Amino acid sequence: MIPSFSDAVLDSISHTVGDALIGRIISNIFSACGITDQSGESTKWKRLYYTFQAVQKEDHCGNRVGAFIESAMSPARWTSDELRDRYSHTREDMNRALLMTGLELGPDGKLRTVRIAASLDEAHERANRLRAVLEKRGVHREVIASCARLLLKDDNYFHTVFEVTKSVANRLRSMSGLDLDDNRLVDEVLECGSRPFPLVALNRYDTESFRNEQKGIAHLARGLFHAFRNVTAHEPAVTWRISEEDSLDMMSTASLIHRRLDSAVITTDFQPRRG
């Protein structure tokens, strides 16, 4: 049995569903869950809120409200182009309220029991899956900082990968003092460019293996710019999609580059020893 939800949680759930689904779909879900619209309201969130209140008063529990949530958030309901981009955001908004009650809506659209969030901040952080996964992976602080505003708002993969790639370019410019971009930036900073050795050296650069390692990191940086930064800079979000899995892998690659830059040496006065 699901205990009755507080009025505050019902209010939050009602606003979330009302913002996401049209009235006809809400009516269909009411019917499927054996719920009669008892509100007499035309505004969607008010219909939901007052109906949920009445149902809980009748049932003395939150079971039918929970059934409504699971039906409304079934992934199969969100497969259309109009809805699928909003699913993860809607689920996270829902979870910010549910976590305060000891429930969470999983990726499968099913409610499950979890530890109650002790505060709004905790509920917000736990509801934001992308940030949590990044932190679990130990992703570099520069990656988190570059997209912190987006991560606090939602799991915005398209714009997040754009900001992360910019963080790599910005760091290379900051370390080198060069006002370049894209391939020219990588060529001059991580490759030898117009110098006999890289401006930013990731290792001693005195053996063939070290030189290959430096070149490999340079290729990774170019790959990020071409595959993610340049694409997201020119393509609209509605036509260029990136999955959560690809986003996480991309950010792990950016994290690797940032981590290697942590121990890099600015080579203004550096004369490498050839092996």
C-alpha positions in Angstrom: 0.0 0.0 0.0 1.2 3.5 -0.8 0.5 6.0 2.0 -1.5 9.1 1.1 0.6 11.8 -0.5 0.7 15.2 1.2 -1.1 18.1 -0.4 2.3 19.7 -1.2 3.4 16.5 -3.1 0.0 16.3 -4.9 0.3 19.9 -5.9 3.8 19.3 -7.4 2.8 16.1 -9.2 -0.3 17.8 -10.6 1.7 20.7 -12.0 4.2 18.4 -13.5 1.7 16.2 -15.3 -0.5 19.1 -16.2 2.5 20.8 -17.9 3.4 17.6 -19.8 0.2 16.0 -21.0 -2.9 17.2 -22.8 -6.3 17.0 -21.2 -7.6 14.1 -23.4 -4.7 11.9 -22.3 -5.3 12.8 -18.6 -8.9 11.8 -19.0 -7.9 8.5 -20.6 -5.5 7.7 -17.7 -8.2 8.6 -15.1 -10.5 6.1 -16.8 -7.8 3.4 -17.0 -7.1 3.8 -13.3 -10.7 3.8 -12.2 -10.6 7.4 -11.2 -13.6 9.8 -11.7 -12.8 13.4 -12.4 -14.4 15.0 -9.3 -12.9 18.5 -9.6 -15.2 20.3 -12.0 -12.1 22.4 -13.0 -11.0 23.1 -16.5 -7.3 23.9 -15.7 -5.3 20.7 -16.0 -3.3 20.9 -12.8 -6.4 21.8 -10.8 -8.3 18.9 -12.2 -5.5 16.6 -11.2 -5.0 18.1 -7.7 -8.6 18.2 -6.6 -9.3 14.7 -8.1 -6.2 13.2 -6.4 -7.3 14.8 -3.0 -10.8 13.2 -3.4 -9.5 9.8 -4.4 -7.1 9.7 -1.4 -9.9 10.7 0.9 -12.0 7.9 -0.4 -9.2 5.3 -0.4 -7.4 6.4 2.7 -4.1 5.7 0.8 -2.2 6.8 -2.3 -2.6 3.6 -4.3 -4.7 5.0 -7.2 -2.7 8.2 -7.3 0.4 5.9 -7.7 -1.3 3.9 -10.4 -2.1 7.2 -12.2 1.6 8.2 -12.0 2.8 4.9 -13.4 0.3 5.0 -16.2 1.1 8.6 -17.1 4.8 7.9 -17.0 4.9 4.6 -18.8 7.7 5.0 -21.4 5.4 3.6 -24.1 3.2 6.7 -23.7 6.1 9.0 -24.6 7.4 7.5 -27.9 6.1 10.2 -30.2 8.6 12.9 -31.4 6.5 15.5 -29.5 6.9 13.8 -26.1 10.1 11.7 -26.0 12.5 14.6 -25.5 10.5 15.7 -22.5 10.2 12.3 -20.8 13.5 12.4 -18.7 12.8 16.0 -17.7 9.2 15.2 -16.6 10.4 12.1 -14.7 13.0 14.2 -12.9 10.5 16.9 -12.0 8.2 14.1 -10.6 11.0 12.5 -8.6 11.9 15.8 -6.9 8.5 15.5 -5.2 8.4 11.8 -4.8 11.8 11.5 -3.2 10.5 13.5 -0.3 8.0 10.7 0.4 10.4 7.8 0.0 9.4 6.9 -3.6 11.1 7.2 -6.9 9.9 6.7 -10.5 12.4 4.5 -12.3 13.4 4.6 -16.0 10.8 1.9 -16.6 8.0 4.1 -15.3 7.5 2.1 -12.2 7.4 3.4 -8.6 9.9 1.9 -6.2 10.7 2.5 -2.5 13.9 4.5 -1.8 15.4 6.3 1.1 13.5 9.5 1.9 15.2 12.7 0.9 16.0 14.8 3.9 15.9 18.1 2.1 14.8 19.8 -1.1 18.5 20.1 -2.1 19.0 16.3 -1.7 15.8 15.5 -3.6 17.0 17.8 -6.4 20.4 16.3 -6.6 19.2 12.7 -6.5 16.6 13.4 -9.2 19.2 14.6 -11.5 20.6 11.3 -12.8 23.2 12.7 -15.2 25.1 14.7 -12.6 24.9 11.7 -10.2 26.4 9.4 -12.8 29.1 11.8 -13.7 30.1 12.2 -10.1 30.1 8.4 -9.6 32.4 8.1 -12.6 34.8 10.6 -11.0 34.5 13.0 -13.9 37.0 15.9 -13.8 35.9 19.0 -12.0 36.3 21.1 -15.1 33.7 19.0 -16.9 31.2 19.4 -14.0 31.9 23.1 -13.7 31.4 23.7 -17.5 27.9 22.5 -17.5 26.8 22.9 -13.8 24.0 25.3 -14.7 22.5 22.9 -17.2 22.9 19.9 -14.9 21.0 21.7 -12.1 18.2 22.5 -14.5 17.8 19.2 -16.3 19.6 16.5 -18.2 20.1 18.6 -21.3 22.5 16.4 -23.3 22.6 18.5 -26.5 23.7 21.7 -24.8 25.7 19.9 -22.1 28.1 18.2 -24.5 28.5 21.6 -26.3 29.6 23.3 -23.0 31.9 20.4 -22.2 33.8 20.6 -25.5 34.1 24.4 -25.1 35.7 23.7 -21.7 38.5 21.8 -23.3 39.1 24.5 -25.9 39.0 27.2 -23.2 41.5 25.4 -21.0 43.9 25.0 -23.9 43.7 28.7 -24.7 44.1 29.6 -21.0 47.2 27.4 -20.6 48.8 28.6 -23.9 47.8 32.2 -24.1 46.8 31.6 -27.7 43.6 33.0 -29.2 42.9 30.1 -31.6 40.2 27.5 -32.0 39.5 24.1 -33.4 42.3 22.3 -35.3 44.6 25.3 -35.2 44.4 25.4 -31.4 45.2 21.8 -31.0 48.0 22.0 -33.6 49.8 24.9 -31.8 49.2 23.7 -28.3 49.3 19.9 -28.2 51.2 19.3 -31.4 54.4 20.9 -32.3 52.7 23.5 -34.6 55.4 26.0 -35.7 57.8 24.9 -32.9 60.0 21.9 -32.5 58.0 20.7 -29.5 54.5 21.2 -28.1 53.7 24.3 -26.2 51.8 22.2 -23.6 53.7 19.0 -23.0 51.8 16.1 -21.4 54.9 14.1 -20.7 58.7 14.3 -21.1 58.3 14.1 -24.9 61.7 12.5 -25.2 60.9 9.1 -26.6 58.8 7.9 -29.5 56.3 6.4 -27.1 55.8 9.7 -25.3 55.5 11.6 -28.6 52.8 9.1 -29.7 51.0 9.5 -26.4 51.0 13.3 -26.9 49.7 12.9 -30.4 47.0 10.6 -29.3 45.6 13.0 -26.8 45.7 15.7 -29.5 43.7 13.5 -31.7 41.1 12.9 -28.9 40.8 16.7 -28.6 40.2 17.1 -32.3 37.7 14.3 -32.2 35.7 16.1 -29.5 35.6 19.3 -31.5 34.6 17.7 -34.8 32.1 15.1 -33.4 30.4 17.3 -30.8 31.4 20.9 -30.5 31.2 21.7 -34.3 28.0 19.7 -34.7 26.1 21.2 -31.8 27.3 24.7 -32.8 25.6 24.4 -36.2 22.7 21.9 -35.9 19.4 22.6 -34.0 18.7 20.4 -31.0 15.6 19.0 -32.6 17.5 17.4 -35.6 20.7 16.3 -33.9 20.0 13.8 -31.0 22.6 12.5 -28.6 21.8 9.7 -26.2 22.6 9.7 -22.5 25.2 6.8 -23.0 27.0 8.8 -25.8 26.9 11.9 -23.6 28.5 10.1 -20.7 31.2 8.6 -22.8 31.9 11.9 -24.5 32.3 13.6 -21.1 34.5 10.8 -19.9 36.8 11.5 -22.8 36.8 15.2 -22.0 37.6 14.3 -18.4 40.6 12.3 -19.5 42.0 15.3 -21.5 41.4 17.6 -18.6 43.1 15.2 -16.2 46.2 14.9 -18.5 46.3 18.7 -18.6 46.5 18.9 -14.8 50.0 17.5 -14.9 51.1 19.1 -18.2 54.0 21.5 -18.5 54.1 24.8 -20.3 57.1 24.5 -22.5 58.1 28.1 -23.1 61.6 27.5 -21.9 61.5 23.7 -22.3 64.0 22.0 -24.5 62.9 18.3 -24.9 65.5 15.6 -25.1 65.1 13.5 -28.2 65.2 9.7 -27.5 
